[in-house]
Amino acid sequence: MPNVEIYTWSSCPFCIRAKALLDQKKVEFIEYCIDGDETARAQMTKRTQGKSSLPQIFINDKFIGGCDDLYSMELTGDLDKLLAE
């Protein structure tokens, strides 16, 4: 089972869209909702090497990027390959 982590903001439409794709694919994920938590956002930014927009997604400790990156991987088939590892 893949280890999927996603940093979110509860009202972020891109976060909701990314989670919807993961739900549709029946992928379990750990969600870090960092609404207003600047310490958590700083930790995420360090982990993403400077990216501070949301969502930020990791699969098996590999940094994927945001919502658009996740959907691009879905279109190319790379998401299924990564989730199967």
Biopython code that builds the backbone (N, CA, C, O; Angstrom):
import numpy as np
from Bio.PDB.StructureBuilder import StructureBuilder

atoms = [
    (1, "MET", "N", (0.849, -1.184, 0.000)),
    (1, "MET", "CA", (0.000, 0.000, 0.000)),
    (1, "MET", "C", (0.893, 1.246, 0.000)),
    (1, "MET", "O", (1.815, 1.348, 0.809)),
    (2, "PRO", "N", (0.624, 2.178, -0.893)),
    (2, "PRO", "CA", (1.460, 3.370, -0.973)),
    (2, "PRO", "C", (1.253, 4.283, 0.237)),
    (2, "PRO", "O", (0.174, 4.328, 0.828)),
    (3, "ASN", "N", (2.304, 4.996, 0.580)),
    (3, "ASN", "CA", (2.231, 5.991, 1.641)),
    (3, "ASN", "C", (1.990, 7.344, 0.976)),
    (3, "ASN", "O", (2.904, 7.912, 0.378)),
    (4, "VAL", "N", (0.760, 7.865, 1.077)),
    (4, "VAL", "CA", (0.397, 9.123, 0.441)),
    (4, "VAL", "C", (0.125, 10.157, 1.528)),
    (4, "VAL", "O", (-0.673, 9.930, 2.436)),
    (5, "GLU", "N", (0.804, 11.298, 1.417)),
    (5, "GLU", "CA", (0.625, 12.390, 2.363)),
    (5, "GLU", "C", (0.259, 13.647, 1.579)),
    (5, "GLU", "O", (0.812, 13.907, 0.511)),
    (6, "ILE", "N", (-0.675, 14.420, 2.120)),
    (6, "ILE", "CA", (-1.085, 15.643, 1.456)),
    (6, "ILE", "C", (-1.270, 16.755, 2.483)),
    (6, "ILE", "O", (-1.987, 16.604, 3.472)),
    (7, "TYR", "N", (-0.606, 17.866, 2.221)),
    (7, "TYR", "CA", (-0.751, 19.064, 3.054)),
    (7, "TYR", "C", (-1.866, 19.897, 2.448)),
    (7, "TYR", "O", (-1.860, 20.180, 1.250)),
    (8, "THR", "N", (-2.826, 20.289, 3.279)),
    (8, "THR", "CA", (-3.998, 21.000, 2.770)),
    (8, "THR", "C", (-4.367, 22.201, 3.628)),
    (8, "THR", "O", (-3.859, 22.400, 4.732)),
    (9, "TRP", "N", (-5.273, 22.987, 3.069)),
    (9, "TRP", "CA", (-5.955, 24.084, 3.743)),
    (9, "TRP", "C", (-7.428, 23.745, 3.531)),
    (9, "TRP", "O", (-7.821, 23.468, 2.398)),
    (10, "SER", "N", (-8.241, 23.754, 4.557)),
    (10, "SER", "CA", (-9.603, 23.197, 4.460)),
    (10, "SER", "C", (-10.478, 23.826, 3.383)),
    (10, "SER", "O", (-11.313, 23.133, 2.803)),
    (11, "SER", "N", (-10.314, 25.110, 3.098)),
    (11, "SER", "CA", (-11.183, 25.761, 2.107)),
    (11, "SER", "C", (-10.535, 25.895, 0.730)),
    (11, "SER", "O", (-11.090, 26.551, -0.152)),
    (12, "CYS", "N", (-9.380, 25.287, 0.539)),
    (12, "CYS", "CA", (-8.641, 25.408, -0.729)),
    (12, "CYS", "C", (-9.273, 24.523, -1.807)),
    (12, "CYS", "O", (-9.334, 23.304, -1.646)),
    (13, "PRO", "N", (-9.745, 25.131, -2.911)),
    (13, "PRO", "CA", (-10.386, 24.317, -3.965)),
    (13, "PRO", "C", (-9.430, 23.319, -4.617)),
    (13, "PRO", "O", (-9.853, 22.234, -5.018)),
    (14, "PHE", "N", (-8.153, 23.668, -4.727)),
    (14, "PHE", "CA", (-7.185, 22.743, -5.322)),
    (14, "PHE", "C", (-6.925, 21.557, -4.397)),
    (14, "PHE", "O", (-6.707, 20.438, -4.862)),
    (15, "CYS", "N", (-6.950, 21.807, -3.084)),
    (15, "CYS", "CA", (-6.781, 20.723, -2.108)),
    (15, "CYS", "C", (-7.963, 19.763, -2.193)),
    (15, "CYS", "O", (-7.792, 18.544, -2.187)),
    (16, "ILE", "N", (-9.152, 20.326, -2.271)),
    (16, "ILE", "CA", (-10.373, 19.514, -2.362)),
    (16, "ILE", "C", (-10.341, 18.671, -3.638)),
    (16, "ILE", "O", (-10.717, 17.499, -3.620)),
    (17, "ARG", "N", (-9.890, 19.270, -4.743)),
    (17, "ARG", "CA", (-9.824, 18.569, -6.029)),
    (17, "ARG", "C", (-8.791, 17.433, -5.990)),
    (17, "ARG", "O", (-9.036, 16.345, -6.511)),
    (18, "ALA", "N", (-7.646, 17.697, -5.372)),
    (18, "ALA", "CA", (-6.608, 16.656, -5.272)),
    (18, "ALA", "C", (-7.101, 15.489, -4.421)),
    (18, "ALA", "O", (-6.910, 14.328, -4.783)),
    (19, "LYS", "N", (-7.732, 15.797, -3.297)),
    (19, "LYS", "CA", (-8.263, 14.730, -2.436)),
    (19, "LYS", "C", (-9.360, 13.953, -3.148)),
    (19, "LYS", "O", (-9.486, 12.744, -2.956)),
    (20, "ALA", "N", (-10.156, 14.637, -3.971)),
    (20, "ALA", "CA", (-11.225, 13.959, -4.713)),
    (20, "ALA", "C", (-10.647, 12.920, -5.674)),
    (20, "ALA", "O", (-11.198, 11.829, -5.819)),
    (21, "LEU", "N", (-9.541, 13.259, -6.327)),
    (21, "LEU", "CA", (-8.912, 12.296, -7.242)),
    (21, "LEU", "C", (-8.394, 11.091, -6.461)),
    (21, "LEU", "O", (-8.576, 9.951, -6.887)),
    (22, "LEU", "N", (-7.752, 11.337, -5.326)),
    (22, "LEU", "CA", (-7.254, 10.227, -4.512)),
    (22, "LEU", "C", (-8.405, 9.365, -4.006)),
    (22, "LEU", "O", (-8.309, 8.137, -4.004)),
    (23, "ASP", "N", (-9.497, 10.005, -3.574)),
    (23, "ASP", "CA", (-10.682, 9.254, -3.124)),
    (23, "ASP", "C", (-11.265, 8.419, -4.262)),
    (23, "ASP", "O", (-11.630, 7.259, -4.072)),
    (24, "GLN", "N", (-11.346, 9.026, -5.446)),
    (24, "GLN", "CA", (-11.891, 8.335, -6.626)),
    (24, "GLN", "C", (-11.069, 7.087, -6.945)),
    (24, "GLN", "O", (-11.610, 6.067, -7.372)),
    (25, "LYS", "N", (-9.753, 7.181, -6.733)),
    (25, "LYS", "CA", (-8.870, 6.054, -6.994)),
    (25, "LYS", "C", (-8.795, 5.110, -5.793)),
    (25, "LYS", "O", (-8.045, 4.134, -5.813)),
    (26, "LYS", "N", (-9.570, 5.402, -4.754)),
    (26, "LYS", "CA", (-9.623, 4.597, -3.529)),
    (26, "LYS", "C", (-8.245, 4.488, -2.868)),
    (26, "LYS", "O", (-7.853, 3.428, -2.381)),
    (27, "VAL", "N", (-7.530, 5.603, -2.865)),
    (27, "VAL", "CA", (-6.210, 5.680, -2.252)),
    (27, "VAL", "C", (-6.357, 6.288, -0.859)),
    (27, "VAL", "O", (-6.905, 7.378, -0.693)),
    (28, "GLU", "N", (-5.856, 5.562, 0.130)),
    (28, "GLU", "CA", (-5.851, 6.111, 1.485)),
    (28, "GLU", "C", (-4.695, 7.104, 1.583)),
    (28, "GLU", "O", (-3.626, 6.886, 1.012)),
    (29, "PHE", "N", (-4.922, 8.193, 2.313)),
    (29, "PHE", "CA", (-3.867, 9.184, 2.457)),
    (29, "PHE", "C", (-3.908, 9.805, 3.841)),
    (29, "PHE", "O", (-4.935, 9.807, 4.520)),
    (30, "ILE", "N", (-2.764, 10.329, 4.235)),
    (30, "ILE", "CA", (-2.652, 11.070, 5.486)),
    (30, "ILE", "C", (-2.775, 12.538, 5.117)),
    (30, "ILE", "O", (-2.016, 13.041, 4.288)),
    (31, "GLU", "N", (-3.724, 13.222, 5.728)),
    (31, "GLU", "CA", (-3.926, 14.641, 5.445)),
    (31, "GLU", "C", (-3.409, 15.479, 6.606)),
    (31, "GLU", "O", (-3.744, 15.249, 7.768)),
    (32, "TYR", "N", (-2.585, 16.455, 6.253)),
    (32, "TYR", "CA", (-2.115, 17.434, 7.227)),
    (32, "TYR", "C", (-2.813, 18.748, 6.894)),
    (32, "TYR", "O", (-2.373, 19.487, 6.014)),
    (33, "CYS", "N", (-3.902, 19.033, 7.602)),
    (33, "CYS", "CA", (-4.632, 20.279, 7.384)),
    (33, "CYS", "C", (-3.924, 21.357, 8.206)),
    (33, "CYS", "O", (-3.958, 21.326, 9.436)),
    (34, "ILE", "N", (-3.290, 22.302, 7.531)),
    (34, "ILE", "CA", (-2.437, 23.262, 8.221)),
    (34, "ILE", "C", (-3.059, 24.662, 8.297)),
    (34, "ILE", "O", (-2.334, 25.656, 8.350)),
    (35, "ASP", "N", (-4.382, 24.746, 8.303)),
    (35, "ASP", "CA", (-5.075, 26.032, 8.382)),
    (35, "ASP", "C", (-4.480, 26.922, 9.472)),
    (35, "ASP", "O", (-4.571, 26.603, 10.658)),
    (36, "GLY", "N", (-3.881, 28.020, 9.074)),
    (36, "GLY", "CA", (-3.395, 29.004, 10.031)),
    (36, "GLY", "C", (-2.225, 28.569, 10.895)),
    (36, "GLY", "O", (-1.816, 29.319, 11.782)),
    (37, "ASP", "N", (-1.671, 27.383, 10.669)),
    (37, "ASP", "CA", (-0.568, 26.884, 11.487)),
    (37, "ASP", "C", (0.752, 27.183, 10.767)),
    (37, "ASP", "O", (1.205, 26.416, 9.917)),
    (38, "GLU", "N", (1.345, 28.305, 11.129)),
    (38, "GLU", "CA", (2.563, 28.740, 10.438)),
    (38, "GLU", "C", (3.747, 27.808, 10.709)),
    (38, "GLU", "O", (4.632, 27.677, 9.863)),
    (39, "THR", "N", (3.774, 27.167, 11.866)),
    (39, "THR", "CA", (4.845, 26.212, 12.169)),
    (39, "THR", "C", (4.748, 25.011, 11.224)),
    (39, "THR", "O", (5.750, 24.570, 10.662)),
    (40, "ALA", "N", (3.532, 24.489, 11.059)),
    (40, "ALA", "CA", (3.328, 23.355, 10.149)),
    (40, "ALA", "C", (3.625, 23.761, 8.714)),
    (40, "ALA", "O", (4.194, 22.977, 7.954)),
    (41, "ARG", "N", (3.246, 24.981, 8.334)),
    (41, "ARG", "CA", (3.508, 25.440, 6.965)),
    (41, "ARG", "C", (5.017, 25.563, 6.740)),
    (41, "ARG", "O", (5.513, 25.241, 5.660)),
    (42, "ALA", "N", (5.737, 26.025, 7.746)),
    (42, "ALA", "CA", (7.197, 26.139, 7.633)),
    (42, "ALA", "C", (7.830, 24.758, 7.479)),
    (42, "ALA", "O", (8.765, 24.591, 6.696)),
    (43, "GLN", "N", (7.331, 23.772, 8.217)),
    (43, "GLN", "CA", (7.848, 22.405, 8.101)),
    (43, "GLN", "C", (7.570, 21.853, 6.702)),
    (43, "GLN", "O", (8.429, 21.206, 6.103)),
    (44, "MET", "N", (6.356, 22.116, 6.182)),
    (44, "MET", "CA", (6.008, 21.659, 4.842)),
    (44, "MET", "C", (6.919, 22.321, 3.819)),
    (44, "MET", "O", (7.430, 21.655, 2.919)),
    (45, "THR", "N", (7.125, 23.628, 3.952)),
    (45, "THR", "CA", (7.953, 24.370, 3.004)),
    (45, "THR", "C", (9.380, 23.847, 2.993)),
    (45, "THR", "O", (10.017, 23.787, 1.941)),
    (46, "LYS", "N", (9.881, 23.471, 4.160)),
    (46, "LYS", "CA", (11.222, 22.882, 4.234)),
    (46, "LYS", "C", (11.242, 21.545, 3.505)),
    (46, "LYS", "O", (12.185, 21.241, 2.774)),
    (47, "ARG", "N", (10.203, 20.756, 3.706)),
    (47, "ARG", "CA", (10.129, 19.430, 3.098)),
    (47, "ARG", "C", (9.980, 19.510, 1.576)),
    (47, "ARG", "O", (10.432, 18.618, 0.859)),
    (48, "THR", "N", (9.343, 20.582, 1.085)),
    (48, "THR", "CA", (9.115, 20.737, -0.356)),
    (48, "THR", "C", (10.192, 21.589, -1.022)),
    (48, "THR", "O", (10.055, 21.980, -2.181)),
    (49, "GLN", "N", (11.260, 21.872, -0.286)),
    (49, "GLN", "CA", (12.366, 22.699, -0.788)),
    (49, "GLN", "C", (11.887, 24.063, -1.283)),
    (49, "GLN", "O", (12.273, 24.529, -2.355)),
    (50, "GLY", "N", (11.029, 24.690, -0.464)),
    (50, "GLY", "CA", (10.646, 26.072, -0.734)),
    (50, "GLY", "C", (9.250, 26.295, -1.267)),
    (50, "GLY", "O", (8.800, 27.439, -1.335)),
    (51, "LYS", "N", (8.553, 25.251, -1.644)),
    (51, "LYS", "CA", (7.190, 25.429, -2.167)),
    (51, "LYS", "C", (6.235, 25.635, -0.993)),
    (51, "LYS", "O", (6.219, 24.852, -0.044)),
    (52, "SER", "N", (5.436, 26.707, -1.074)),
    (52, "SER", "CA", (4.547, 27.015, 0.047)),
    (52, "SER", "C", (3.072, 27.037, -0.337)),
    (52, "SER", "O", (2.210, 27.237, 0.520)),
    (53, "SER", "N", (2.774, 26.830, -1.632)),
    (53, "SER", "CA", (1.365, 26.784, -2.046)),
    (53, "SER", "C", (0.760, 25.457, -1.618)),
    (53, "SER", "O", (1.477, 24.523, -1.260)),
    (54, "LEU", "N", (-0.541, 25.382, -1.656)),
    (54, "LEU", "CA", (-1.238, 24.159, -1.247)),
    (54, "LEU", "C", (-2.134, 23.669, -2.370)),
    (54, "LEU", "O", (-2.634, 24.480, -3.150)),
    (55, "PRO", "N", (-2.349, 22.367, -2.475)),
    (55, "PRO", "CA", (-1.790, 21.305, -1.657)),
    (55, "PRO", "C", (-0.352, 20.988, -2.061)),
    (55, "PRO", "O", (0.116, 21.405, -3.120)),
    (56, "GLN", "N", (0.329, 20.252, -1.208)),
    (56, "GLN", "CA", (1.628, 19.662, -1.528)),
    (56, "GLN", "C", (1.496, 18.171, -1.227)),
    (56, "GLN", "O", (1.039, 17.779, -0.153)),
    (57, "ILE", "N", (1.898, 17.358, -2.181)),
    (57, "ILE", "CA", (1.623, 15.921, -2.129)),
    (57, "ILE", "C", (2.920, 15.115, -2.191)),
    (57, "ILE", "O", (3.825, 15.406, -2.973)),
    (58, "PHE", "N", (2.975, 14.098, -1.345)),
    (58, "PHE", "CA", (4.093, 13.154, -1.325)),
    (58, "PHE", "C", (3.526, 11.752, -1.488)),
    (58, "PHE", "O", (2.512, 11.411, -0.880)),
    (59, "ILE", "N", (4.188, 10.935, -2.316)),
    (59, "ILE", "CA", (3.823, 9.526, -2.458)),
    (59, "ILE", "C", (5.088, 8.708, -2.213)),
    (59, "ILE", "O", (6.090, 8.865, -2.911)),
    (60, "ASN", "N", (5.024, 7.836, -1.214)),
    (60, "ASN", "CA", (6.188, 7.026, -0.821)),
    (60, "ASN", "C", (7.413, 7.916, -0.581)),
    (60, "ASN", "O", (8.518, 7.602, -1.023)),
    (61, "ASP", "N", (7.195, 9.025, 0.124)),
    (61, "ASP", "CA", (8.229, 10.002, 0.470)),
    (61, "ASP", "C", (8.817, 10.737, -0.728)),
    (61, "ASP", "O", (9.793, 11.473, -0.578)),
    (62, "LYS", "N", (8.243, 10.551, -1.911)),
    (62, "LYS", "CA", (8.692, 11.282, -3.097)),
    (62, "LYS", "C", (7.791, 12.507, -3.261)),
    (62, "LYS", "O", (6.565, 12.392, -3.249)),
    (63, "PHE", "N", (8.406, 13.666, -3.413)),
    (63, "PHE", "CA", (7.653, 14.900, -3.577)),
    (63, "PHE", "C", (7.029, 14.943, -4.971)),
    (63, "PHE", "O", (7.733, 14.879, -5.979)),
    (64, "ILE", "N", (5.702, 15.052, -5.016)),
    (64, "ILE", "CA", (4.963, 15.056, -6.276)),
    (64, "ILE", "C", (4.697, 16.483, -6.759)),
    (64, "ILE", "O", (4.829, 16.787, -7.945)),
    (65, "GLY", "N", (4.324, 17.342, -5.823)),
    (65, "GLY", "CA", (3.965, 18.718, -6.171)),
    (65, "GLY", "C", (2.541, 18.990, -5.731)),
    (65, "GLY", "O", (2.092, 18.498, -4.696)),
    (66, "GLY", "N", (1.832, 19.783, -6.533)),
    (66, "GLY", "CA", (0.480, 20.186, -6.179)),
    (66, "GLY", "C", (-0.598, 19.469, -6.971)),
    (66, "GLY", "O", (-0.363, 18.416, -7.565)),
    (67, "CYS", "N", (-1.779, 20.058, -6.967)),
    (67, "CYS", "CA", (-2.954, 19.462, -7.614)),
    (67, "CYS", "C", (-2.729, 19.253, -9.111)),
    (67, "CYS", "O", (-3.009, 18.174, -9.633)),
    (68, "ASP", "N", (-2.224, 20.281, -9.809)),
    (68, "ASP", "CA", (-2.011, 20.152, -11.253)),
    (68, "ASP", "C", (-1.013, 19.047, -11.564)),
    (68, "ASP", "O", (-1.170, 18.315, -12.541)),
    (69, "ASP", "N", (0.016, 18.930, -10.727)),
    (69, "ASP", "CA", (1.021, 17.877, -10.926)),
    (69, "ASP", "C", (0.387, 16.497, -10.756)),
    (69, "ASP", "O", (0.677, 15.576, -11.518)),
    (70, "LEU", "N", (-0.482, 16.362, -9.749)),
    (70, "LEU", "CA", (-1.166, 15.090, -9.502)),
    (70, "LEU", "C", (-2.037, 14.704, -10.695)),
    (70, "LEU", "O", (-2.011, 13.557, -11.141)),
    (71, "TYR", "N", (-2.812, 15.668, -11.214)),
    (71, "TYR", "CA", (-3.683, 15.385, -12.360)),
    (71, "TYR", "C", (-2.882, 15.112, -13.628)),
    (71, "TYR", "O", (-3.297, 14.301, -14.455)),
    (72, "SER", "N", (-1.739, 15.777, -13.793)),
    (72, "SER", "CA", (-0.872, 15.500, -14.952)),
    (72, "SER", "C", (-0.359, 14.065, -14.895)),
    (72, "SER", "O", (-0.319, 13.370, -15.910)),
    (73, "MET", "N", (0.033, 13.628, -13.694)),
    (73, "MET", "CA", (0.491, 12.246, -13.533)),
    (73, "MET", "C", (-0.631, 11.256, -13.816)),
    (73, "MET", "O", (-0.390, 10.174, -14.352)),
    (74, "GLU", "N", (-1.852, 11.625, -13.457)),
    (74, "GLU", "CA", (-3.006, 10.764, -13.733)),
    (74, "GLU", "C", (-3.195, 10.610, -15.237)),
    (74, "GLU", "O", (-3.449, 9.508, -15.723)),
    (75, "LEU", "N", (-3.071, 11.712, -15.976)),
    (75, "LEU", "CA", (-3.263, 11.678, -17.432)),
    (75, "LEU", "C", (-2.220, 10.824, -18.145)),
    (75, "LEU", "O", (-2.530, 10.154, -19.130)),
    (76, "THR", "N", (-0.987, 10.846, -17.651)),
    (76, "THR", "CA", (0.090, 10.093, -18.316)),
    (76, "THR", "C", (0.175, 8.645, -17.847)),
    (76, "THR", "O", (0.894, 7.840, -18.439)),
    (77, "GLY", "N", (-0.556, 8.311, -16.785)),
    (77, "GLY", "CA", (-0.488, 6.955, -16.247)),
    (77, "GLY", "C", (0.601, 6.792, -15.184)),
    (77, "GLY", "O", (0.721, 5.735, -14.565)),
    (78, "ASP", "N", (1.389, 7.843, -14.978)),
    (78, "ASP", "CA", (2.486, 7.767, -14.007)),
    (78, "ASP", "C", (1.973, 7.648, -12.572)),
    (78, "ASP", "O", (2.646, 7.069, -11.720)),
    (79, "LEU", "N", (0.776, 8.198, -12.299)),
    (79, "LEU", "CA", (0.248, 8.125, -10.940)),
    (79, "LEU", "C", (-0.026, 6.673, -10.549)),
    (79, "LEU", "O", (0.336, 6.246, -9.452)),
    (80, "ASP", "N", (-0.654, 5.925, -11.430)),
    (80, "ASP", "CA", (-0.943, 4.511, -11.130)),
    (80, "ASP", "C", (0.353, 3.718, -10.929)),
    (80, "ASP", "O", (0.427, 2.852, -10.057)),
    (81, "LYS", "N", (1.366, 4.018, -11.734)),
    (81, "LYS", "CA", (2.655, 3.322, -11.592)),
    (81, "LYS", "C", (3.256, 3.614, -10.222)),
    (81, "LYS", "O", (3.736, 2.706, -9.542)),
    (82, "LEU", "N", (3.229, 4.870, -9.824)),
    (82, "LEU", "CA", (3.804, 5.261, -8.531)),
    (82, "LEU", "C", (3.026, 4.661, -7.371)),
    (82, "LEU", "O", (3.611, 4.229, -6.378)),
    (83, "LEU", "N", (1.702, 4.636, -7.500)),
    (83, "LEU", "CA", (0.878, 4.081, -6.445)),
    (83, "LEU", "C", (1.053, 2.555, -6.314)),
    (83, "LEU", "O", (0.803, 1.984, -5.252)),
    (84, "ALA", "N", (1.483, 1.911, -7.399)),
    (84, "ALA", "CA", (1.677, 0.464, -7.387)),
    (84, "ALA", "C", (3.007, 0.037, -6.789)),
    (84, "ALA", "O", (3.205, -1.139, -6.482)),
    (85, "GLU", "N", (3.926, 0.997, -6.621)),
    (85, "GLU", "CA", (5.265, 0.665, -6.095)),
    (85, "GLU", "C", (5.186, 0.193, -4.664)),
    (85, "GLU", "O", (6.211, -0.128, -4.062)),
]
sb = StructureBuilder()
sb.init_structure("model")
sb.init_model(0)
sb.init_chain("A")
sb.init_seg("    ")
for serial, (resi, resn, name, xyz) in enumerate(atoms, 1):
    if name == "N":
        sb.init_residue(resn, " ", resi, " ")
    sb.init_atom(name, np.array(xyz, "f"), 0.0, 1.0, " ", f" {name:<3s}", serial, name[0])
structure = sb.get_structure()
